[in-house]
Amino acid sequence: MKVVFAGTPEFAAVALQALLAAGFEVPLVLTQPDRPAGRGMKLQASPVKQLALQHGIPVSQPLSLRLDGKYPADAAAAREALLAAGADIMVVAAYGLILPQWTLELPRLGCLNIHASLLPRWRGAAPIHRAIEAGDLETGITIMQMDLGLDTGDMLLEEKLAIRPDDSTGVLHDRLALLGGRLIVEALELAACGGLRATPQPAEGVNYAHKIEKAEALIDWSLDAQTLARRVRAFNPFPGAVTSWQGESLKVWGAVAEGDQPASADFPAGSVRSSQAGQLPQPQP
């Protein structure tokens, strides 16, 4: 089975590595254009592109796939590359571009998406962050048959994963990436023998996981301790929860809420109630 792969960040690279290790033929990879990164803001290839080049796989990096959009030449070139690849199926994981109808219809078996949520709980760009922020006890991976909607396609495979009390987005991301790689291999093996079964998503329980904005990282000390602790974990590693201390900006990478400790006149919201030497500044009288 020939598999075109479309993805960009590390989450997607893990899935691509799993497909290659399982022996699937990948004649083409689609990924986002190189972006400036690091202190020198030099152009940097995505993790998916780096992996593809290591394996000698041709890479296409269109700015858009819309033939009638702002970059029609890019879209036309990508279409020619897809036609030449002659793939049976396309696997998509955190690609970052909208796939128009012609893209969805081009492969014989359509396009499968690796989504880091138990659909339809969290559709959208930031399902891992939002699951932790909301206090969900579990999440998982859904392999979905893509359609024109935003994460609305039929579910093909799904596996749950518990969210641990101390999970940050970074830690949970890595476990979900490994699970996604395993499930997409299983899905393609089933697809090869006609064993995949589609299930429409429930109409109830739909939530949209909005993209994380840097402004959300500012800690609001009027919120309760449980909410704050979840937000700190949800925003680790990006954008990192932030507060200020004596005029300095401080990043907060971990937090635990221990019982109910409401604000008081002696300790208003945001006060340091206790600390360990060398770790936190001493509370002021």
Contacts in CASP RR format, 6 or more apart in sequence:
PFRMAT RR
TARGET T0000
AUTHOR 0000-0000-0000
METHOD contacts of the structure
MODEL  1
MKVVFAGTPEFAAVALQALLAAGFEVPLVLTQPDRPAGRGMKLQASPVKQ
LALQHGIPVSQPLSLRLDGKYPADAAAAREALLAAGADIMVVAAYGLILP
QWTLELPRLGCLNIHASLLPRWRGAAPIHRAIEAGDLETGITIMQMDLGL
DTGDMLLEEKLAIRPDDSTGVLHDRLALLGGRLIVEALELAACGGLRATP
QPAEGVNYAHKIEKAEALIDWSLDAQTLARRVRAFNPFPGAVTSWQGESL
KVWGAVAEGDQPASADFPAGSVRSSQAGQLPQPQP
1 24 0 8 1.000
1 25 0 8 1.000
1 88 0 8 1.000
1 89 0 8 1.000
1 188 0 8 1.000
1 191 0 8 1.000
1 192 0 8 1.000
2 24 0 8 1.000
2 25 0 8 1.000
2 26 0 8 1.000
2 27 0 8 1.000
2 85 0 8 1.000
2 86 0 8 1.000
2 87 0 8 1.000
2 88 0 8 1.000
2 89 0 8 1.000
3 19 0 8 1.000
3 24 0 8 1.000
3 25 0 8 1.000
3 26 0 8 1.000
3 87 0 8 1.000
3 88 0 8 1.000
3 89 0 8 1.000
3 90 0 8 1.000
3 91 0 8 1.000
3 188 0 8 1.000
4 26 0 8 1.000
4 27 0 8 1.000
4 28 0 8 1.000
4 29 0 8 1.000
4 30 0 8 1.000
4 82 0 8 1.000
4 85 0 8 1.000
4 86 0 8 1.000
4 87 0 8 1.000
4 89 0 8 1.000
4 90 0 8 1.000
4 91 0 8 1.000
4 107 0 8 1.000
5 12 0 8 1.000
5 15 0 8 1.000
5 16 0 8 1.000
5 19 0 8 1.000
5 26 0 8 1.000
5 28 0 8 1.000
5 29 0 8 1.000
5 30 0 8 1.000
5 48 0 8 1.000
5 52 0 8 1.000
5 90 0 8 1.000
5 91 0 8 1.000
5 92 0 8 1.000
5 93 0 8 1.000
6 29 0 8 1.000
6 30 0 8 1.000
6 31 0 8 1.000
6 90 0 8 1.000
6 91 0 8 1.000
6 92 0 8 1.000
6 93 0 8 1.000
6 95 0 8 1.000
6 97 0 8 1.000
6 99 0 8 1.000
7 16 0 8 1.000
7 29 0 8 1.000
7 30 0 8 1.000
7 31 0 8 1.000
7 32 0 8 1.000
7 46 0 8 1.000
7 48 0 8 1.000
7 92 0 8 1.000
7 93 0 8 1.000
7 94 0 8 1.000
7 95 0 8 1.000
7 96 0 8 1.000
8 31 0 8 1.000
8 32 0 8 1.000
8 46 0 8 1.000
8 47 0 8 1.000
8 48 0 8 1.000
8 94 0 8 1.000
8 95 0 8 1.000
8 96 0 8 1.000
9 46 0 8 1.000
9 47 0 8 1.000
9 48 0 8 1.000
9 94 0 8 1.000
10 47 0 8 1.000
10 177 0 8 1.000
11 93 0 8 1.000
11 94 0 8 1.000
11 116 0 8 1.000
11 173 0 8 1.000
11 176 0 8 1.000
11 177 0 8 1.000
12 31 0 8 1.000
12 47 0 8 1.000
12 48 0 8 1.000
12 93 0 8 1.000
12 94 0 8 1.000
12 95 0 8 1.000
12 114 0 8 1.000
13 46 0 8 1.000
13 47 0 8 1.000
13 48 0 8 1.000
13 50 0 8 1.000
13 51 0 8 1.000
14 177 0 8 1.000
14 178 0 8 1.000
14 180 0 8 1.000
14 181 0 8 1.000
15 91 0 8 1.000
15 93 0 8 1.000
15 114 0 8 1.000
15 177 0 8 1.000
15 180 0 8 1.000
15 181 0 8 1.000
15 184 0 8 1.000
16 26 0 8 1.000
16 29 0 8 1.000
16 48 0 8 1.000
16 51 0 8 1.000
16 52 0 8 1.000
16 93 0 8 1.000
17 51 0 8 1.000
17 181 0 8 1.000
18 180 0 8 1.000
18 181 0 8 1.000
18 182 0 8 1.000
18 184 0 8 1.000
18 185 0 8 1.000
19 26 0 8 1.000
19 91 0 8 1.000
19 181 0 8 1.000
19 184 0 8 1.000
19 185 0 8 1.000
19 188 0 8 1.000
20 26 0 8 1.000
20 55 0 8 1.000
22 185 0 8 1.000
22 188 0 8 1.000
22 189 0 8 1.000
24 185 0 8 1.000
24 188 0 8 1.000
26 52 0 8 1.000
26 55 0 8 1.000
26 57 0 8 1.000
27 57 0 8 1.000
27 58 0 8 1.000
27 85 0 8 1.000
27 86 0 8 1.000
27 87 0 8 1.000
28 57 0 8 1.000
28 58 0 8 1.000
28 59 0 8 1.000
28 60 0 8 1.000
28 81 0 8 1.000
28 82 0 8 1.000
28 84 0 8 1.000
28 85 0 8 1.000
28 87 0 8 1.000
29 48 0 8 1.000
29 49 0 8 1.000
29 52 0 8 1.000
29 57 0 8 1.000
29 58 0 8 1.000
29 59 0 8 1.000
29 60 0 8 1.000
30 59 0 8 1.000
30 60 0 8 1.000
30 61 0 8 1.000
30 62 0 8 1.000
30 78 0 8 1.000
30 95 0 8 1.000
30 97 0 8 1.000
31 46 0 8 1.000
31 48 0 8 1.000
31 49 0 8 1.000
31 52 0 8 1.000
31 59 0 8 1.000
31 60 0 8 1.000
31 61 0 8 1.000
31 95 0 8 1.000
32 46 0 8 1.000
32 61 0 8 1.000
32 95 0 8 1.000
32 96 0 8 1.000
32 97 0 8 1.000
33 61 0 8 1.000
33 62 0 8 1.000
33 63 0 8 1.000
34 43 0 8 1.000
34 44 0 8 1.000
34 45 0 8 1.000
34 46 0 8 1.000
34 49 0 8 1.000
34 61 0 8 1.000
35 43 0 8 1.000
35 44 0 8 1.000
35 46 0 8 1.000
36 42 0 8 1.000
36 43 0 8 1.000
36 44 0 8 1.000
37 43 0 8 1.000
37 44 0 8 1.000
38 44 0 8 1.000
45 53 0 8 1.000
49 59 0 8 1.000
49 61 0 8 1.000
52 58 0 8 1.000
52 59 0 8 1.000
53 59 0 8 1.000
58 81 0 8 1.000
60 77 0 8 1.000
60 78 0 8 1.000
60 81 0 8 1.000
60 82 0 8 1.000
62 71 0 8 1.000
62 74 0 8 1.000
62 75 0 8 1.000
62 77 0 8 1.000
62 78 0 8 1.000
62 97 0 8 1.000
63 70 0 8 1.000
63 71 0 8 1.000
63 74 0 8 1.000
64 70 0 8 1.000
64 71 0 8 1.000
64 74 0 8 1.000
64 75 0 8 1.000
64 97 0 8 1.000
65 74 0 8 1.000
65 75 0 8 1.000
65 78 0 8 1.000
65 79 0 8 1.000
65 97 0 8 1.000
65 98 0 8 1.000
65 99 0 8 1.000
65 100 0 8 1.000
65 103 0 8 1.000
66 72 0 8 1.000
66 75 0 8 1.000
66 98 0 8 1.000
66 100 0 8 1.000
67 75 0 8 1.000
67 76 0 8 1.000
67 79 0 8 1.000
67 100 0 8 1.000
67 102 0 8 1.000
69 75 0 8 1.000
79 102 0 8 1.000
79 106 0 8 1.000
82 90 0 8 1.000
82 103 0 8 1.000
82 106 0 8 1.000
83 106 0 8 1.000
86 107 0 8 1.000
87 107 0 8 1.000
88 107 0 8 1.000
88 108 0 8 1.000
88 109 0 8 1.000
89 107 0 8 1.000
89 108 0 8 1.000
89 109 0 8 1.000
89 110 0 8 1.000
89 111 0 8 1.000
89 112 0 8 1.000
89 188 0 8 1.000
89 191 0 8 1.000
90 103 0 8 1.000
90 106 0 8 1.000
90 107 0 8 1.000
90 110 0 8 1.000
90 111 0 8 1.000
90 112 0 8 1.000
91 111 0 8 1.000
91 112 0 8 1.000
91 113 0 8 1.000
91 114 0 8 1.000
91 184 0 8 1.000
91 188 0 8 1.000
92 99 0 8 1.000
92 111 0 8 1.000
92 112 0 8 1.000
92 113 0 8 1.000
92 114 0 8 1.000
92 146 0 8 1.000
93 113 0 8 1.000
93 114 0 8 1.000
93 180 0 8 1.000
93 184 0 8 1.000
94 114 0 8 1.000
99 111 0 8 1.000
99 146 0 8 1.000
101 148 0 8 1.000
103 111 0 8 1.000
104 110 0 8 1.000
104 111 0 8 1.000
104 146 0 8 1.000
104 147 0 8 1.000
104 148 0 8 1.000
109 191 0 8 1.000
110 145 0 8 1.000
110 146 0 8 1.000
111 145 0 8 1.000
111 146 0 8 1.000
112 143 0 8 1.000
112 144 0 8 1.000
112 145 0 8 1.000
112 146 0 8 1.000
112 156 0 8 1.000
112 184 0 8 1.000
112 187 0 8 1.000
112 188 0 8 1.000
112 191 0 8 1.000
113 143 0 8 1.000
113 144 0 8 1.000
113 145 0 8 1.000
113 146 0 8 1.000
113 151 0 8 1.000
114 141 0 8 1.000
114 143 0 8 1.000
114 180 0 8 1.000
114 181 0 8 1.000
114 183 0 8 1.000
114 184 0 8 1.000
115 127 0 8 1.000
115 141 0 8 1.000
115 142 0 8 1.000
115 143 0 8 1.000
115 144 0 8 1.000
115 151 0 8 1.000
116 127 0 8 1.000
116 128 0 8 1.000
116 139 0 8 1.000
116 140 0 8 1.000
116 141 0 8 1.000
116 173 0 8 1.000
116 176 0 8 1.000
116 180 0 8 1.000
117 123 0 8 1.000
117 127 0 8 1.000
117 128 0 8 1.000
117 131 0 8 1.000
117 139 0 8 1.000
117 140 0 8 1.000
117 142 0 8 1.000
117 151 0 8 1.000
117 209 0 8 1.000
118 138 0 8 1.000
118 139 0 8 1.000
118 140 0 8 1.000
118 142 0 8 1.000
118 158 0 8 1.000
118 160 0 8 1.000
119 142 0 8 1.000
119 144 0 8 1.000
119 151 0 8 1.000
119 155 0 8 1.000
119 158 0 8 1.000
119 201 0 8 1.000
120 151 0 8 1.000
120 152 0 8 1.000
120 201 0 8 1.000
120 202 0 8 1.000
120 205 0 8 1.000
120 206 0 8 1.000
120 207 0 8 1.000
121 127 0 8 1.000
121 131 0 8 1.000
121 136 0 8 1.000
121 139 0 8 1.000
121 205 0 8 1.000
121 206 0 8 1.000
121 207 0 8 1.000
122 130 0 8 1.000
122 131 0 8 1.000
122 139 0 8 1.000
122 207 0 8 1.000
122 208 0 8 1.000
122 209 0 8 1.000
123 150 0 8 1.000
123 151 0 8 1.000
123 152 0 8 1.000
123 206 0 8 1.000
123 207 0 8 1.000
123 208 0 8 1.000
123 209 0 8 1.000
124 150 0 8 1.000
124 151 0 8 1.000
124 208 0 8 1.000
124 209 0 8 1.000
124 210 0 8 1.000
125 209 0 8 1.000
125 210 0 8 1.000
125 211 0 8 1.000
125 212 0 8 1.000
126 209 0 8 1.000
126 210 0 8 1.000
126 211 0 8 1.000
126 212 0 8 1.000
127 139 0 8 1.000
127 209 0 8 1.000
128 139 0 8 1.000
128 169 0 8 1.000
128 170 0 8 1.000
128 172 0 8 1.000
128 173 0 8 1.000
128 176 0 8 1.000
129 169 0 8 1.000
129 209 0 8 1.000
129 212 0 8 1.000
129 234 0 8 1.000
129 235 0 8 1.000
130 207 0 8 1.000
130 209 0 8 1.000
130 210 0 8 1.000
130 234 0 8 1.000
131 139 0 8 1.000
131 163 0 8 1.000
131 172 0 8 1.000
131 209 0 8 1.000
132 163 0 8 1.000
132 167 0 8 1.000
132 168 0 8 1.000
132 169 0 8 1.000
132 172 0 8 1.000
132 230 0 8 1.000
132 233 0 8 1.000
132 234 0 8 1.000
133 230 0 8 1.000
133 231 0 8 1.000
133 234 0 8 1.000
134 230 0 8 1.000
135 163 0 8 1.000
135 230 0 8 1.000
136 163 0 8 1.000
137 162 0 8 1.000
137 163 0 8 1.000
138 160 0 8 1.000
138 161 0 8 1.000
138 162 0 8 1.000
138 163 0 8 1.000
139 160 0 8 1.000
139 161 0 8 1.000
139 163 0 8 1.000
139 172 0 8 1.000
139 176 0 8 1.000
140 158 0 8 1.000
140 159 0 8 1.000
140 160 0 8 1.000
140 161 0 8 1.000
140 176 0 8 1.000
140 179 0 8 1.000
141 157 0 8 1.000
141 158 0 8 1.000
141 159 0 8 1.000
141 161 0 8 1.000
141 176 0 8 1.000
141 179 0 8 1.000
141 180 0 8 1.000
141 183 0 8 1.000
142 155 0 8 1.000
142 157 0 8 1.000
142 158 0 8 1.000
143 155 0 8 1.000
143 156 0 8 1.000
143 157 0 8 1.000
143 158 0 8 1.000
143 180 0 8 1.000
143 183 0 8 1.000
143 184 0 8 1.000
143 187 0 8 1.000
144 151 0 8 1.000
144 153 0 8 1.000
144 154 0 8 1.000
144 155 0 8 1.000
144 156 0 8 1.000
145 153 0 8 1.000
145 154 0 8 1.000
145 155 0 8 1.000
145 156 0 8 1.000
145 198 0 8 1.000
146 153 0 8 1.000
147 153 0 8 1.000
147 154 0 8 1.000
150 208 0 8 1.000
152 201 0 8 1.000
153 200 0 8 1.000
153 201 0 8 1.000
154 198 0 8 1.000
154 199 0 8 1.000
154 200 0 8 1.000
154 201 0 8 1.000
155 198 0 8 1.000
155 199 0 8 1.000
155 200 0 8 1.000
155 201 0 8 1.000
156 187 0 8 1.000
156 196 0 8 1.000
156 197 0 8 1.000
156 198 0 8 1.000
156 199 0 8 1.000
157 183 0 8 1.000
157 186 0 8 1.000
157 187 0 8 1.000
157 190 0 8 1.000
157 196 0 8 1.000
159 179 0 8 1.000
159 183 0 8 1.000
161 172 0 8 1.000
161 175 0 8 1.000
161 176 0 8 1.000
161 179 0 8 1.000
163 172 0 8 1.000
164 172 0 8 1.000
166 233 0 8 1.000
166 256 0 8 1.000
167 233 0 8 1.000
168 233 0 8 1.000
168 234 0 8 1.000
168 236 0 8 1.000
168 237 0 8 1.000
168 253 0 8 1.000
168 254 0 8 1.000
169 233 0 8 1.000
169 234 0 8 1.000
169 235 0 8 1.000
169 236 0 8 1.000
169 237 0 8 1.000
169 238 0 8 1.000
170 236 0 8 1.000
170 237 0 8 1.000
187 196 0 8 1.000
190 196 0 8 1.000
212 235 0 8 1.000
212 238 0 8 1.000
212 239 0 8 1.000
213 239 0 8 1.000
214 239 0 8 1.000
216 231 0 8 1.000
216 235 0 8 1.000
216 239 0 8 1.000
217 235 0 8 1.000
217 239 0 8 1.000
217 240 0 8 1.000
217 241 0 8 1.000
217 242 0 8 1.000
218 242 0 8 1.000
218 243 0 8 1.000
219 228 0 8 1.000
219 231 0 8 1.000
219 232 0 8 1.000
219 241 0 8 1.000
219 242 0 8 1.000
219 243 0 8 1.000
219 252 0 8 1.000
220 228 0 8 1.000
221 228 0 8 1.000
221 243 0 8 1.000
221 269 0 8 1.000
221 270 0 8 1.000
222 269 0 8 1.000
223 231 0 8 1.000
224 257 0 8 1.000
225 257 0 8 1.000
225 258 0 8 1.000
225 259 0 8 1.000
225 260 0 8 1.000
225 261 0 8 1.000
226 257 0 8 1.000
228 255 0 8 1.000
228 257 0 8 1.000
229 254 0 8 1.000
229 255 0 8 1.000
229 256 0 8 1.000
229 257 0 8 1.000
231 241 0 8 1.000
232 240 0 8 1.000
232 241 0 8 1.000
232 252 0 8 1.000
232 253 0 8 1.000
232 254 0 8 1.000
232 255 0 8 1.000
233 254 0 8 1.000
233 255 0 8 1.000
235 241 0 8 1.000
236 253 0 8 1.000
236 254 0 8 1.000
240 251 0 8 1.000
240 252 0 8 1.000
240 253 0 8 1.000
241 251 0 8 1.000
241 252 0 8 1.000
241 253 0 8 1.000
241 254 0 8 1.000
241 255 0 8 1.000
242 249 0 8 1.000
242 250 0 8 1.000
242 251 0 8 1.000
242 252 0 8 1.000
243 249 0 8 1.000
243 250 0 8 1.000
243 252 0 8 1.000
243 270 0 8 1.000
244 250 0 8 1.000
245 281 0 8 1.000
246 281 0 8 1.000
261 267 0 8 1.000
261 273 0 8 1.000
263 269 0 8 1.000
263 270 0 8 1.000
263 271 0 8 1.000
267 273 0 8 1.000
267 283 0 8 1.000
271 283 0 8 1.000
272 280 0 8 1.000
272 281 0 8 1.000
272 282 0 8 1.000
272 283 0 8 1.000
273 283 0 8 1.000
274 283 0 8 1.000
275 281 0 8 1.000
275 282 0 8 1.000
275 283 0 8 1.000
END
